[in-house]
Amino acid sequence: MTIGERLRKFRGIIGMTSSEMAALLDISQGSYSELETGKNLPSATTLIRLCNSTRIDIRWLLMGQRSTFMEYTVIDGGILSHILLEVQRDEKIHSTWPDDLIHGAAIVLKEASDVLAAAQDYKYGDRSQGLRDKIETELIQTAATAIRMLKEMRG
């Protein structure tokens, strides 16, 4: 199996599209496609972004050595990668985070209240798949917001 084939396999396991993976790595869709097809090899910068964002085992990716090449992604079905992608997306849109802990906590609470509202709608009425998807999206956004607050606290 080539590096590109392992990259494609990993992307499938974590449940990301190629455009999501390209965004996560901050490269164009075309450049990412060239990685998966084997036309090009990932740069050191791309490998670092990939490892930091997804926790892929670099030994598995580069050499195919058996190890725990995905620390969490097989178990969680890619949810953590979606959260990390949301963190990166949010950081691009909102480059700053409040210094005040209370203001930061209020932002996290607002996201959590959106989850609660959608869950109540689901429990007491609309049991559609669309609402379940909305709840999942709200949960991912809440987790991403909490991670941003933790990152700010740690400096």
QUITA-V894394 format. One line per field, one symbol per residue. psi: psi as a letter, one per 40 degrees, with the letter a starting at -180 (. if undefined). A space follows every 10 residues. Layout:
# QUITA-V894394
psi=???
This chain:
# QUITA-V894394
psi=hidddddddd dddefiiddd ddddefiidd ddddddeedi iiiddddddd dddefihddd ddeehhageh dedddefedd dddddddddd dddgeiiidh dddddddddd dddddddddd dddechfidd dddddddddd dddddddddd ddde.
